[in-house]
Amino acid sequence: MMLKLFGKPKTPPPAPSRRDLTFGDPTLRKACSLAQTGDWEEIRRTLGNPSLKAKRSRIFDLASKERATDDWISSWMAAHDEPDAWLMRGARGVQRAFEIRGSSKAQDVSEDRWEPFFAALQEAEKDLIRAAERNGDDWIPWIHLLLAAIGLGHPLEERRARFEEARVRSDAHFPLHVCMMTSLTKKWGGSHELMFEFARTASDVPVDSILPTLIAFAHVERWLYASSWENDPKAEGYFRRPEVHNEILDAWKRSVARNDEETIYAANFYSFCFFKNGDKKLAGAEFVKTNGFVTPFPWCYDSRDGFDKARALCS
Protein backbone atom coordinates (compact mmCIF):
# COMPACT_ATOMS: atom_id res chain seq x y z
CA MET A 1 0.00 0.00 0.00
CA MET A 2 2.82 2.43 0.79
CA LEU A 3 4.31 1.73 -2.63
CA LYS A 4 0.95 2.54 -4.16
CA LEU A 5 0.79 5.77 -2.22
CA PHE A 6 4.32 7.02 -2.67
CA GLY A 7 6.22 4.81 -5.11
CA LYS A 8 6.91 5.69 -8.73
CA PRO A 9 5.57 3.48 -11.54
CA LYS A 10 8.15 0.91 -12.59
CA THR A 11 7.28 1.36 -16.25
CA PRO A 12 5.92 4.39 -18.12
CA PRO A 13 2.28 4.30 -19.24
CA PRO A 14 1.92 2.61 -22.65
CA ALA A 15 1.12 4.76 -25.66
CA PRO A 16 -1.02 5.40 -27.51
CA SER A 17 -4.20 4.70 -25.57
CA ARG A 18 -6.46 2.01 -27.00
CA ARG A 19 -10.20 2.54 -27.24
CA ASP A 20 -10.83 -1.19 -27.40
CA LEU A 21 -13.80 -2.35 -25.31
CA THR A 22 -12.52 -5.94 -25.43
CA PHE A 23 -9.39 -4.88 -23.49
CA GLY A 24 -7.38 -7.12 -25.79
CA ASP A 25 -9.26 -10.31 -24.85
CA PRO A 26 -8.99 -12.64 -27.89
CA THR A 27 -12.35 -14.32 -27.25
CA LEU A 28 -14.16 -11.00 -27.05
CA ARG A 29 -12.33 -9.67 -30.09
CA LYS A 30 -13.41 -12.72 -32.03
CA ALA A 31 -17.01 -12.24 -30.86
CA CYS A 32 -16.98 -8.65 -32.14
CA SER A 33 -15.60 -9.80 -35.47
CA LEU A 34 -18.28 -12.47 -35.73
CA ALA A 35 -20.97 -9.90 -35.00
CA GLN A 36 -19.59 -7.60 -37.67
CA THR A 37 -19.60 -10.37 -40.28
CA GLY A 38 -22.93 -11.82 -39.13
CA ASP A 39 -21.68 -15.29 -38.27
CA TRP A 40 -24.47 -16.03 -35.80
CA GLU A 41 -23.83 -19.77 -35.85
CA GLU A 42 -20.32 -19.33 -34.46
CA ILE A 43 -21.54 -16.74 -31.93
CA ARG A 44 -24.20 -19.23 -30.85
CA ARG A 45 -21.57 -21.92 -30.35
CA THR A 46 -19.35 -19.50 -28.42
CA LEU A 47 -22.19 -18.53 -26.10
CA GLY A 48 -22.99 -22.19 -25.52
CA ASN A 49 -19.41 -23.13 -24.61
CA PRO A 50 -19.40 -23.95 -20.86
CA SER A 51 -15.75 -22.90 -20.52
CA LEU A 52 -16.70 -19.36 -21.65
CA LYS A 53 -19.64 -18.94 -19.28
CA ALA A 54 -17.91 -16.07 -17.44
CA LYS A 55 -17.65 -14.11 -20.70
CA ARG A 56 -21.26 -14.54 -21.86
CA SER A 57 -22.39 -11.17 -20.50
CA ARG A 58 -19.57 -9.32 -22.25
CA ILE A 59 -20.25 -11.14 -25.52
CA PHE A 60 -23.91 -10.10 -25.46
CA ASP A 61 -22.93 -6.56 -24.53
CA LEU A 62 -20.29 -6.15 -27.23
CA ALA A 63 -22.24 -7.95 -29.97
CA SER A 64 -25.30 -5.80 -29.30
CA LYS A 65 -23.22 -2.68 -29.96
CA GLU A 66 -22.44 -3.82 -33.51
CA ARG A 67 -25.06 -2.40 -35.84
CA ALA A 68 -24.57 -5.33 -38.19
CA THR A 69 -26.21 -7.44 -35.47
CA ASP A 70 -29.60 -6.18 -36.70
CA ASP A 71 -29.08 -8.11 -39.93
CA TRP A 72 -28.35 -11.59 -38.61
CA ILE A 73 -30.45 -11.96 -35.46
CA SER A 74 -33.55 -12.76 -37.53
CA SER A 75 -31.69 -15.62 -39.23
CA TRP A 76 -30.67 -17.02 -35.86
CA MET A 77 -34.22 -16.79 -34.51
CA ALA A 78 -35.66 -18.42 -37.62
CA ALA A 79 -33.29 -21.35 -37.22
CA HIS A 80 -33.47 -21.73 -33.42
CA ASP A 81 -36.25 -20.60 -31.12
CA GLU A 82 -34.08 -20.43 -27.99
CA PRO A 83 -33.37 -18.12 -25.04
CA ASP A 84 -30.01 -16.81 -26.27
CA ALA A 85 -31.56 -15.70 -29.56
CA TRP A 86 -34.28 -13.78 -27.72
CA LEU A 87 -31.68 -12.35 -25.38
CA MET A 88 -29.48 -11.17 -28.23
CA ARG A 89 -32.41 -9.48 -29.95
CA GLY A 90 -33.49 -7.87 -26.68
CA ALA A 91 -29.98 -6.65 -25.88
CA ARG A 92 -29.64 -5.20 -29.36
CA GLY A 93 -33.05 -3.56 -29.00
CA VAL A 94 -31.99 -1.74 -25.84
CA GLN A 95 -28.75 -0.63 -27.48
CA ARG A 96 -30.59 0.54 -30.61
CA ALA A 97 -33.03 2.52 -28.48
CA PHE A 98 -30.25 4.49 -26.82
CA GLU A 99 -28.62 5.05 -30.21
CA ILE A 100 -31.92 6.62 -31.32
CA ARG A 101 -32.14 8.77 -28.20
CA GLY A 102 -28.52 9.90 -28.22
CA SER A 103 -26.51 11.00 -25.21
CA SER A 104 -27.97 14.48 -24.79
CA LYS A 105 -29.87 15.65 -21.72
CA ALA A 106 -33.59 14.89 -21.87
CA GLN A 107 -34.49 18.51 -22.60
CA ASP A 108 -32.10 18.52 -25.55
CA VAL A 109 -33.43 15.36 -27.23
CA SER A 110 -35.54 16.24 -30.27
CA GLU A 111 -39.24 15.37 -30.06
CA ASP A 112 -39.16 13.04 -33.05
CA ARG A 113 -36.78 10.68 -31.21
CA TRP A 114 -38.89 9.94 -28.15
CA GLU A 115 -41.55 7.77 -29.77
CA PRO A 116 -39.12 5.40 -31.56
CA PHE A 117 -36.91 5.35 -28.44
CA PHE A 118 -39.74 4.16 -26.20
CA ALA A 119 -41.07 1.78 -28.85
CA ALA A 120 -37.67 0.11 -29.24
CA LEU A 121 -37.33 -0.31 -25.46
CA GLN A 122 -40.82 -1.77 -25.14
CA GLU A 123 -40.14 -4.33 -27.86
CA ALA A 124 -36.78 -5.15 -26.27
CA GLU A 125 -38.49 -5.72 -22.92
CA LYS A 126 -40.76 -8.34 -24.49
CA ASP A 127 -37.78 -10.20 -25.93
CA LEU A 128 -35.81 -10.03 -22.69
CA ILE A 129 -38.73 -11.23 -20.59
CA ARG A 130 -39.13 -14.12 -23.00
CA ALA A 131 -35.43 -14.96 -22.61
CA ALA A 132 -35.65 -14.74 -18.81
CA GLU A 133 -38.69 -17.02 -18.73
CA ARG A 134 -37.05 -19.58 -21.01
CA ASN A 135 -33.79 -19.66 -19.04
CA GLY A 136 -34.63 -18.99 -15.42
CA ASP A 137 -31.06 -19.37 -14.16
CA ASP A 138 -29.57 -16.72 -16.44
CA TRP A 139 -28.94 -13.31 -14.86
CA ILE A 140 -27.99 -11.56 -18.12
CA PRO A 141 -31.55 -10.77 -19.34
CA TRP A 142 -32.15 -8.94 -16.08
CA ILE A 143 -29.32 -6.43 -16.46
CA HIS A 144 -30.63 -5.51 -19.90
CA LEU A 145 -34.14 -5.30 -18.43
CA LEU A 146 -32.71 -2.92 -15.83
CA LEU A 147 -31.26 -0.76 -18.61
CA ALA A 148 -34.65 -0.76 -20.33
CA ALA A 149 -36.33 0.23 -17.06
CA ILE A 150 -34.01 3.23 -16.75
CA GLY A 151 -34.85 4.42 -20.26
CA LEU A 152 -38.58 3.84 -19.86
CA GLY A 153 -38.64 5.64 -16.53
CA HIS A 154 -40.03 2.70 -14.58
CA PRO A 155 -40.47 3.32 -10.82
CA LEU A 156 -37.40 2.81 -8.63
CA GLU A 157 -39.11 -0.17 -7.00
CA GLU A 158 -39.25 -1.96 -10.35
CA ARG A 159 -35.61 -1.14 -11.06
CA ARG A 160 -34.58 -2.54 -7.68
CA ALA A 161 -36.62 -5.68 -8.33
CA ARG A 162 -34.84 -6.28 -11.65
CA PHE A 163 -31.47 -5.66 -10.01
CA GLU A 164 -32.28 -8.25 -7.33
CA GLU A 165 -33.37 -10.78 -9.96
CA ALA A 166 -29.95 -10.38 -11.57
CA ARG A 167 -27.99 -10.23 -8.31
CA VAL A 168 -29.30 -13.52 -6.91
CA ARG A 169 -28.23 -15.23 -10.12
CA SER A 170 -24.76 -13.63 -10.39
CA ASP A 171 -21.55 -13.30 -8.40
CA ALA A 172 -21.37 -9.67 -7.18
CA HIS A 173 -21.10 -8.54 -10.78
CA PHE A 174 -19.50 -5.08 -10.86
CA PRO A 175 -21.19 -3.82 -14.06
CA LEU A 176 -24.53 -4.90 -12.60
CA HIS A 177 -23.96 -2.75 -9.53
CA VAL A 178 -22.81 0.15 -11.71
CA CYS A 179 -26.01 -0.19 -13.72
CA MET A 180 -28.16 -0.16 -10.59
CA MET A 181 -26.36 2.84 -9.20
CA THR A 182 -26.85 4.65 -12.52
CA SER A 183 -30.57 3.98 -12.20
CA LEU A 184 -30.50 5.76 -8.82
CA THR A 185 -28.78 8.90 -10.10
CA LYS A 186 -30.75 12.11 -10.06
CA LYS A 187 -30.48 12.52 -13.83
CA TRP A 188 -32.37 9.22 -14.27
CA GLY A 189 -35.08 9.87 -11.69
CA GLY A 190 -33.31 8.98 -8.46
CA SER A 191 -31.43 11.27 -6.10
CA HIS A 192 -27.90 11.96 -4.92
CA GLU A 193 -28.80 10.53 -1.53
CA LEU A 194 -30.09 7.25 -2.96
CA MET A 195 -27.06 6.92 -5.22
CA PHE A 196 -24.55 7.41 -2.41
CA GLU A 197 -26.52 5.20 -0.04
CA PHE A 198 -26.41 2.35 -2.54
CA ALA A 199 -22.70 2.86 -3.30
CA ARG A 200 -21.71 2.96 0.37
CA THR A 201 -23.86 -0.02 1.34
CA ALA A 202 -22.62 -2.15 -1.56
CA SER A 203 -19.02 -1.12 -0.82
CA ASP A 204 -19.22 -2.22 2.81
CA VAL A 205 -17.98 -5.73 2.08
CA PRO A 206 -15.92 -7.87 4.48
CA VAL A 207 -13.95 -9.65 1.74
CA ASP A 208 -11.70 -8.57 -1.12
CA SER A 209 -13.92 -6.95 -3.72
CA ILE A 210 -13.98 -4.41 -6.52
CA LEU A 211 -17.27 -2.97 -5.22
CA PRO A 212 -15.69 -0.11 -3.20
CA THR A 213 -14.94 1.42 -6.61
CA LEU A 214 -18.64 2.32 -6.68
CA ILE A 215 -17.72 5.16 -4.33
CA ALA A 216 -15.50 6.70 -7.02
CA PHE A 217 -18.26 6.22 -9.59
CA ALA A 218 -20.78 7.99 -7.32
CA HIS A 219 -18.50 10.97 -6.84
CA VAL A 220 -17.92 11.22 -10.59
CA GLU A 221 -21.68 11.29 -11.10
CA ARG A 222 -22.14 13.93 -8.38
CA TRP A 223 -19.40 16.09 -9.93
CA LEU A 224 -21.01 15.68 -13.36
CA TYR A 225 -24.41 16.78 -12.08
CA ALA A 226 -22.94 19.82 -10.34
CA SER A 227 -21.03 20.74 -13.49
CA SER A 228 -23.57 20.01 -16.23
CA TRP A 229 -26.99 20.29 -14.59
CA GLU A 230 -26.49 22.77 -11.76
CA ASN A 231 -23.81 24.81 -13.58
CA ASP A 232 -22.06 25.14 -10.25
CA PRO A 233 -18.97 27.37 -10.65
CA LYS A 234 -17.32 25.44 -7.81
CA ALA A 235 -17.73 22.07 -9.57
CA GLU A 236 -14.19 22.11 -10.95
CA GLY A 237 -12.85 21.91 -7.41
CA TYR A 238 -15.19 19.11 -6.37
CA PHE A 239 -12.53 16.39 -6.23
CA ARG A 240 -10.22 18.61 -4.19
CA ARG A 241 -12.66 18.74 -1.30
CA PRO A 242 -11.05 16.87 1.63
CA GLU A 243 -14.16 14.82 2.42
CA VAL A 244 -14.48 13.75 -1.23
CA HIS A 245 -10.81 12.90 -1.70
CA ASN A 246 -10.62 11.02 1.61
CA GLU A 247 -13.64 8.86 0.81
CA ILE A 248 -12.29 8.03 -2.65
CA LEU A 249 -8.85 7.28 -1.21
CA ASP A 250 -10.38 4.94 1.38
CA ALA A 251 -12.36 3.15 -1.35
CA TRP A 252 -9.18 2.83 -3.45
CA LYS A 253 -7.35 1.19 -0.56
CA ARG A 254 -10.17 -1.32 -0.11
CA SER A 255 -10.76 -2.11 -3.80
CA VAL A 256 -9.39 -5.46 -4.92
CA ALA A 257 -9.89 -6.52 -8.54
CA ARG A 258 -10.30 -10.22 -9.29
CA ASN A 259 -9.29 -10.09 -12.94
CA ASP A 260 -7.70 -7.86 -15.58
CA GLU A 261 -11.03 -6.42 -16.70
CA GLU A 262 -11.95 -5.26 -13.21
CA THR A 263 -8.46 -3.80 -12.79
CA ILE A 264 -8.85 -1.74 -15.95
CA TYR A 265 -12.30 -0.46 -14.98
CA ALA A 266 -11.18 0.50 -11.48
CA ALA A 267 -7.93 2.08 -12.66
CA ASN A 268 -9.79 4.28 -15.14
CA PHE A 269 -12.11 5.56 -12.42
CA TYR A 270 -9.37 6.16 -9.88
CA SER A 271 -6.97 7.78 -12.34
CA PHE A 272 -9.77 10.17 -13.32
CA CYS A 273 -10.57 11.07 -9.70
CA PHE A 274 -6.93 11.45 -8.64
CA PHE A 275 -6.14 13.56 -11.69
CA LYS A 276 -9.10 15.83 -10.97
CA ASN A 277 -7.86 16.06 -7.38
CA GLY A 278 -4.43 17.13 -8.60
CA ASP A 279 -2.64 14.08 -7.20
CA LYS A 280 -0.43 13.28 -10.19
CA LYS A 281 1.51 10.58 -8.35
CA LEU A 282 -1.48 8.41 -7.57
CA ALA A 283 -3.09 9.18 -10.92
CA GLY A 284 0.09 8.13 -12.71
CA ALA A 285 0.21 4.83 -10.84
CA GLU A 286 -3.39 4.11 -11.83
CA PHE A 287 -2.74 5.02 -15.48
CA VAL A 288 -0.13 2.24 -15.57
CA LYS A 289 -2.74 -0.27 -14.40
CA THR A 290 -5.06 0.63 -17.29
CA ASN A 291 -2.47 -0.79 -19.70
CA GLY A 292 -3.55 1.98 -22.04
CA PHE A 293 -7.16 0.79 -22.35
CA VAL A 294 -9.71 3.60 -22.06
CA THR A 295 -13.17 2.92 -20.65
CA PRO A 296 -15.96 5.16 -21.99
CA PHE A 297 -16.88 6.14 -18.45
CA PRO A 298 -15.76 8.39 -16.87
CA TRP A 299 -13.59 9.86 -19.64
CA CYS A 300 -16.54 10.67 -21.89
CA TYR A 301 -17.54 13.20 -19.22
CA ASP A 302 -14.31 15.13 -19.74
CA SER A 303 -13.33 15.10 -23.41
CA ARG A 304 -12.54 12.55 -26.08
CA ASP A 305 -8.82 12.95 -25.58
CA GLY A 306 -9.06 13.61 -21.85
CA PHE A 307 -7.42 10.29 -20.98
CA ASP A 308 -4.37 10.99 -23.15
CA LYS A 309 -3.96 14.55 -21.91
CA ALA A 310 -4.30 13.53 -18.27
CA ARG A 311 -1.92 10.60 -18.64
CA ALA A 312 0.70 12.79 -20.31
CA LEU A 313 0.54 15.25 -17.42
CA CYS A 314 0.88 12.47 -14.85
CA SER A 315 3.66 10.44 -16.49
C-alpha positions as CSV (number, residue, x, y, z in Angstrom):
1,M,0.0,0.0,0.0
2,M,2.8,2.4,0.8
3,L,4.3,1.7,-2.6
4,K,1.0,2.5,-4.2
5,L,0.8,5.8,-2.2
6,F,4.3,7.0,-2.7
7,G,6.2,4.8,-5.1
8,K,6.9,5.7,-8.7
9,P,5.6,3.5,-11.5
10,K,8.1,0.9,-12.6
11,T,7.3,1.4,-16.3
12,P,5.9,4.4,-18.1
13,P,2.3,4.3,-19.2
14,P,1.9,2.6,-22.6
15,A,1.1,4.8,-25.7
16,P,-1.0,5.4,-27.5
17,S,-4.2,4.7,-25.6
18,R,-6.5,2.0,-27.0
19,R,-10.2,2.5,-27.2
20,D,-10.8,-1.2,-27.4
21,L,-13.8,-2.3,-25.3
22,T,-12.5,-5.9,-25.4
23,F,-9.4,-4.9,-23.5
24,G,-7.4,-7.1,-25.8
25,D,-9.3,-10.3,-24.8
26,P,-9.0,-12.6,-27.9
27,T,-12.4,-14.3,-27.2
28,L,-14.2,-11.0,-27.0
29,R,-12.3,-9.7,-30.1
30,K,-13.4,-12.7,-32.0
31,A,-17.0,-12.2,-30.9
32,C,-17.0,-8.6,-32.1
33,S,-15.6,-9.8,-35.5
34,L,-18.3,-12.5,-35.7
35,A,-21.0,-9.9,-35.0
36,Q,-19.6,-7.6,-37.7
37,T,-19.6,-10.4,-40.3
38,G,-22.9,-11.8,-39.1
39,D,-21.7,-15.3,-38.3
40,W,-24.5,-16.0,-35.8
41,E,-23.8,-19.8,-35.9
42,E,-20.3,-19.3,-34.5
43,I,-21.5,-16.7,-31.9
44,R,-24.2,-19.2,-30.9
45,R,-21.6,-21.9,-30.4
46,T,-19.4,-19.5,-28.4
47,L,-22.2,-18.5,-26.1
48,G,-23.0,-22.2,-25.5
49,N,-19.4,-23.1,-24.6
50,P,-19.4,-23.9,-20.9
51,S,-15.8,-22.9,-20.5
52,L,-16.7,-19.4,-21.6
53,K,-19.6,-18.9,-19.3
54,A,-17.9,-16.1,-17.4
55,K,-17.7,-14.1,-20.7
56,R,-21.3,-14.5,-21.9
57,S,-22.4,-11.2,-20.5
58,R,-19.6,-9.3,-22.2
59,I,-20.2,-11.1,-25.5
60,F,-23.9,-10.1,-25.5
61,D,-22.9,-6.6,-24.5
62,L,-20.3,-6.1,-27.2
63,A,-22.2,-7.9,-30.0
64,S,-25.3,-5.8,-29.3
65,K,-23.2,-2.7,-30.0
66,E,-22.4,-3.8,-33.5
67,R,-25.1,-2.4,-35.8
68,A,-24.6,-5.3,-38.2
69,T,-26.2,-7.4,-35.5
70,D,-29.6,-6.2,-36.7
71,D,-29.1,-8.1,-39.9
72,W,-28.4,-11.6,-38.6
73,I,-30.5,-12.0,-35.5
74,S,-33.5,-12.8,-37.5
75,S,-31.7,-15.6,-39.2
76,W,-30.7,-17.0,-35.9
77,M,-34.2,-16.8,-34.5
78,A,-35.7,-18.4,-37.6
79,A,-33.3,-21.3,-37.2
80,H,-33.5,-21.7,-33.4
81,D,-36.3,-20.6,-31.1
82,E,-34.1,-20.4,-28.0
83,P,-33.4,-18.1,-25.0
84,D,-30.0,-16.8,-26.3
85,A,-31.6,-15.7,-29.6
86,W,-34.3,-13.8,-27.7
87,L,-31.7,-12.3,-25.4
88,M,-29.5,-11.2,-28.2
89,R,-32.4,-9.5,-29.9
90,G,-33.5,-7.9,-26.7
91,A,-30.0,-6.6,-25.9
92,R,-29.6,-5.2,-29.4
93,G,-33.1,-3.6,-29.0
94,V,-32.0,-1.7,-25.8
95,Q,-28.8,-0.6,-27.5
96,R,-30.6,0.5,-30.6
97,A,-33.0,2.5,-28.5
98,F,-30.2,4.5,-26.8
99,E,-28.6,5.1,-30.2
100,I,-31.9,6.6,-31.3
101,R,-32.1,8.8,-28.2
102,G,-28.5,9.9,-28.2
103,S,-26.5,11.0,-25.2
104,S,-28.0,14.5,-24.8
105,K,-29.9,15.6,-21.7
106,A,-33.6,14.9,-21.9
107,Q,-34.5,18.5,-22.6
108,D,-32.1,18.5,-25.6
109,V,-33.4,15.4,-27.2
110,S,-35.5,16.2,-30.3
111,E,-39.2,15.4,-30.1
112,D,-39.2,13.0,-33.0
113,R,-36.8,10.7,-31.2
114,W,-38.9,9.9,-28.1
115,E,-41.6,7.8,-29.8
116,P,-39.1,5.4,-31.6
117,F,-36.9,5.4,-28.4
118,F,-39.7,4.2,-26.2
119,A,-41.1,1.8,-28.9
120,A,-37.7,0.1,-29.2
121,L,-37.3,-0.3,-25.5
122,Q,-40.8,-1.8,-25.1
123,E,-40.1,-4.3,-27.9
124,A,-36.8,-5.2,-26.3
125,E,-38.5,-5.7,-22.9
126,K,-40.8,-8.3,-24.5
127,D,-37.8,-10.2,-25.9
128,L,-35.8,-10.0,-22.7
129,I,-38.7,-11.2,-20.6
130,R,-39.1,-14.1,-23.0
131,A,-35.4,-15.0,-22.6
132,A,-35.7,-14.7,-18.8
133,E,-38.7,-17.0,-18.7
134,R,-37.0,-19.6,-21.0
135,N,-33.8,-19.7,-19.0
136,G,-34.6,-19.0,-15.4
137,D,-31.1,-19.4,-14.2
138,D,-29.6,-16.7,-16.4
139,W,-28.9,-13.3,-14.9
140,I,-28.0,-11.6,-18.1
141,P,-31.5,-10.8,-19.3
142,W,-32.2,-8.9,-16.1
143,I,-29.3,-6.4,-16.5
144,H,-30.6,-5.5,-19.9
145,L,-34.1,-5.3,-18.4
146,L,-32.7,-2.9,-15.8
147,L,-31.3,-0.8,-18.6
148,A,-34.6,-0.8,-20.3
149,A,-36.3,0.2,-17.1
150,I,-34.0,3.2,-16.7
151,G,-34.8,4.4,-20.3
152,L,-38.6,3.8,-19.9
153,G,-38.6,5.6,-16.5
154,H,-40.0,2.7,-14.6
155,P,-40.5,3.3,-10.8
156,L,-37.4,2.8,-8.6
157,E,-39.1,-0.2,-7.0
158,E,-39.2,-2.0,-10.4
159,R,-35.6,-1.1,-11.1
160,R,-34.6,-2.5,-7.7
161,A,-36.6,-5.7,-8.3
162,R,-34.8,-6.3,-11.6
163,F,-31.5,-5.7,-10.0
164,E,-32.3,-8.2,-7.3
165,E,-33.4,-10.8,-10.0
166,A,-29.9,-10.4,-11.6
167,R,-28.0,-10.2,-8.3
168,V,-29.3,-13.5,-6.9
169,R,-28.2,-15.2,-10.1
170,S,-24.8,-13.6,-10.4
171,D,-21.6,-13.3,-8.4
172,A,-21.4,-9.7,-7.2
173,H,-21.1,-8.5,-10.8
174,F,-19.5,-5.1,-10.9
175,P,-21.2,-3.8,-14.1
176,L,-24.5,-4.9,-12.6
177,H,-24.0,-2.7,-9.5
178,V,-22.8,0.2,-11.7
179,C,-26.0,-0.2,-13.7
180,M,-28.2,-0.2,-10.6
181,M,-26.4,2.8,-9.2
182,T,-26.9,4.6,-12.5
183,S,-30.6,4.0,-12.2
184,L,-30.5,5.8,-8.8
185,T,-28.8,8.9,-10.1
186,K,-30.8,12.1,-10.1
187,K,-30.5,12.5,-13.8
188,W,-32.4,9.2,-14.3
189,G,-35.1,9.9,-11.7
190,G,-33.3,9.0,-8.5
191,S,-31.4,11.3,-6.1
192,H,-27.9,12.0,-4.9
193,E,-28.8,10.5,-1.5
194,L,-30.1,7.2,-3.0
195,M,-27.1,6.9,-5.2
196,F,-24.5,7.4,-2.4
197,E,-26.5,5.2,0.0
198,F,-26.4,2.3,-2.5
199,A,-22.7,2.9,-3.3
200,R,-21.7,3.0,0.4
201,T,-23.9,0.0,1.3
202,A,-22.6,-2.2,-1.6
203,S,-19.0,-1.1,-0.8
204,D,-19.2,-2.2,2.8
205,V,-18.0,-5.7,2.1
206,P,-15.9,-7.9,4.5
207,V,-13.9,-9.6,1.7
208,D,-11.7,-8.6,-1.1
209,S,-13.9,-7.0,-3.7
210,I,-14.0,-4.4,-6.5
211,L,-17.3,-3.0,-5.2
212,P,-15.7,-0.1,-3.2
213,T,-14.9,1.4,-6.6
214,L,-18.6,2.3,-6.7
215,I,-17.7,5.2,-4.3
216,A,-15.5,6.7,-7.0
217,F,-18.3,6.2,-9.6
218,A,-20.8,8.0,-7.3
219,H,-18.5,11.0,-6.8
220,V,-17.9,11.2,-10.6
221,E,-21.7,11.3,-11.1
222,R,-22.1,13.9,-8.4
223,W,-19.4,16.1,-9.9
224,L,-21.0,15.7,-13.4
225,Y,-24.4,16.8,-12.1
226,A,-22.9,19.8,-10.3
227,S,-21.0,20.7,-13.5
228,S,-23.6,20.0,-16.2
229,W,-27.0,20.3,-14.6
230,E,-26.5,22.8,-11.8
231,N,-23.8,24.8,-13.6
232,D,-22.1,25.1,-10.2
233,P,-19.0,27.4,-10.7
234,K,-17.3,25.4,-7.8
235,A,-17.7,22.1,-9.6
236,E,-14.2,22.1,-10.9
237,G,-12.8,21.9,-7.4
238,Y,-15.2,19.1,-6.4
239,F,-12.5,16.4,-6.2
240,R,-10.2,18.6,-4.2
241,R,-12.7,18.7,-1.3
242,P,-11.0,16.9,1.6
243,E,-14.2,14.8,2.4
244,V,-14.5,13.8,-1.2
245,H,-10.8,12.9,-1.7
246,N,-10.6,11.0,1.6
247,E,-13.6,8.9,0.8
248,I,-12.3,8.0,-2.7
249,L,-8.9,7.3,-1.2
250,D,-10.4,4.9,1.4
251,A,-12.4,3.2,-1.4
252,W,-9.2,2.8,-3.4
253,K,-7.3,1.2,-0.6
254,R,-10.2,-1.3,-0.1
255,S,-10.8,-2.1,-3.8
256,V,-9.4,-5.5,-4.9
257,A,-9.9,-6.5,-8.5
258,R,-10.3,-10.2,-9.3
259,N,-9.3,-10.1,-12.9
260,D,-7.7,-7.9,-15.6
261,E,-11.0,-6.4,-16.7
262,E,-12.0,-5.3,-13.2
263,T,-8.5,-3.8,-12.8
264,I,-8.9,-1.7,-16.0
265,Y,-12.3,-0.5,-15.0
266,A,-11.2,0.5,-11.5
267,A,-7.9,2.1,-12.7
268,N,-9.8,4.3,-15.1
269,F,-12.1,5.6,-12.4
270,Y,-9.4,6.2,-9.9
271,S,-7.0,7.8,-12.3
272,F,-9.8,10.2,-13.3
273,C,-10.6,11.1,-9.7
274,F,-6.9,11.4,-8.6
275,F,-6.1,13.6,-11.7
276,K,-9.1,15.8,-11.0
277,N,-7.9,16.1,-7.4
278,G,-4.4,17.1,-8.6
279,D,-2.6,14.1,-7.2
280,K,-0.4,13.3,-10.2
281,K,1.5,10.6,-8.3
282,L,-1.5,8.4,-7.6
283,A,-3.1,9.2,-10.9
284,G,0.1,8.1,-12.7
285,A,0.2,4.8,-10.8
286,E,-3.4,4.1,-11.8
287,F,-2.7,5.0,-15.5
288,V,-0.1,2.2,-15.6
289,K,-2.7,-0.3,-14.4
290,T,-5.1,0.6,-17.3
291,N,-2.5,-0.8,-19.7
292,G,-3.6,2.0,-22.0
293,F,-7.2,0.8,-22.3
294,V,-9.7,3.6,-22.1
295,T,-13.2,2.9,-20.6
296,P,-16.0,5.2,-22.0
297,F,-16.9,6.1,-18.4
298,P,-15.8,8.4,-16.9
299,W,-13.6,9.9,-19.6
300,C,-16.5,10.7,-21.9
301,Y,-17.5,13.2,-19.2
302,D,-14.3,15.1,-19.7
303,S,-13.3,15.1,-23.4
304,R,-12.5,12.5,-26.1
305,D,-8.8,13.0,-25.6
306,G,-9.1,13.6,-21.8
307,F,-7.4,10.3,-21.0
308,D,-4.4,11.0,-23.2
309,K,-4.0,14.5,-21.9
310,A,-4.3,13.5,-18.3
311,R,-1.9,10.6,-18.6
312,A,0.7,12.8,-20.3
313,L,0.5,15.3,-17.4
314,C,0.9,12.5,-14.9
315,S,3.7,10.4,-16.5
